[in-house]
Amino acid sequence: MAKRKRTIPMLFYVSEQEKEMIQTKMEQYGTKNLSAYLRKIAIDGYVVNLELPELSEMVSLLRRSSNNLNQLTRRIHETGRFYDADLEELRRDYDGLWDAAQKILTSLAAIQ
């Protein structure tokens, strides 16, 4: 029996859909050797973790801004009045959105 270079077996389970996805990626990579492909991906591949707290902040700001805009629009339609304070509040919300978007873009740009 031949002496193996790699002596530790690794086993994991996949669904039928995951198996098809792996086979598709293997075809794109140009290999038919599953062990070699999985070893290459596990060692040389990388995982991108996109847990950005700025994203949660931005979603919250979007909800608040859209709610404020809807309330303002309803009041203008009902009363025909518009207040400078309302406009200032919307401007602050949108400035916050731009700041959050900039933080997210900066975080994404740092991913190598």
C-alpha positions in Angstrom: 0.0 0.0 0.0 1.3 3.4 -0.9 2.3 5.8 1.8 0.0 8.8 1.9 1.2 12.3 2.3 -2.1 13.3 3.9 -3.1 11.0 6.7 -6.1 12.7 8.3 -9.5 12.2 6.7 -12.1 14.9 6.9 -15.8 14.2 6.4 -18.8 16.6 6.1 -22.3 16.4 4.8 -24.0 18.6 2.2 -27.5 18.8 0.8 -28.3 17.9 -2.8 -28.4 21.6 -3.8 -25.1 22.3 -2.1 -23.5 19.3 -3.9 -24.7 20.7 -7.2 -23.3 24.1 -6.4 -19.9 22.6 -5.5 -19.9 20.6 -8.7 -20.8 23.7 -10.7 -17.9 25.7 -9.1 -15.5 22.8 -9.7 -16.4 22.9 -13.4 -15.8 26.7 -13.5 -12.5 26.1 -11.8 -11.6 23.4 -14.3 -11.1 20.4 -12.0 -12.8 17.0 -11.5 -10.9 16.1 -8.3 -13.2 16.9 -5.4 -10.6 16.4 -2.8 -8.1 18.7 -4.5 -10.8 21.4 -5.1 -12.0 21.3 -1.5 -8.5 21.4 -0.1 -7.6 24.3 -2.3 -10.7 26.3 -1.3 -10.3 25.5 2.4 -6.7 26.5 2.4 -6.5 29.4 -0.1 -10.0 30.6 -0.1 -11.4 33.2 2.2 -14.6 34.1 3.9 -16.0 37.6 4.0 -17.8 38.4 7.2 -20.1 41.3 6.5 -21.4 41.9 10.0 -21.3 45.7 10.0 -22.9 47.5 12.9 -23.1 50.5 10.6 -25.5 48.6 8.5 -27.9 48.2 11.4 -27.6 51.9 12.1 -28.3 52.7 8.5 -31.5 50.5 8.4 -32.7 52.3 11.6 -32.0 55.7 10.1 -33.8 54.7 6.9 -36.9 53.6 8.8 -36.9 56.8 10.9 -36.4 59.0 7.9 -39.1 57.4 5.8 -41.5 57.6 8.7 -40.7 61.3 9.2 -41.2 62.0 5.5 -44.5 60.1 5.4 -45.8 62.0 8.5 -44.6 65.4 7.0 -46.3 64.6 3.7 -49.6 63.6 5.4 -49.6 66.8 7.4 -48.8 69.0 4.4 -51.7 67.4 2.5 -54.1 67.8 5.4 -53.2 71.3 6.5 -51.2 72.8 3.7 -48.6 73.9 6.1 -44.9 73.2 6.1 -42.5 74.2 9.0 -38.8 74.9 8.8 -38.2 72.6 11.8 -39.6 69.7 9.8 -37.2 70.4 7.0 -34.3 70.6 9.4 -35.2 67.3 11.0 -35.3 65.6 7.5 -32.0 67.2 6.7 -30.4 65.8 9.9 -31.8 62.3 9.1 -30.4 62.3 5.6 -27.1 63.6 6.8 -27.0 60.7 9.2 -27.8 58.3 6.4 -24.9 59.7 4.3 -22.6 59.3 7.2 -23.7 55.7 7.8 -23.3 55.0 4.1 -19.8 56.4 4.1 -18.8 54.2 7.1 -20.2 51.1 5.3 -18.3 52.0 2.1 -15.1 52.5 4.1 -15.5 49.2 5.8 -16.2 47.4 2.5 -13.2 49.1 0.9 -10.9 47.8 3.7 -11.9 44.1 2.9 -9.1 42.5 1.0 
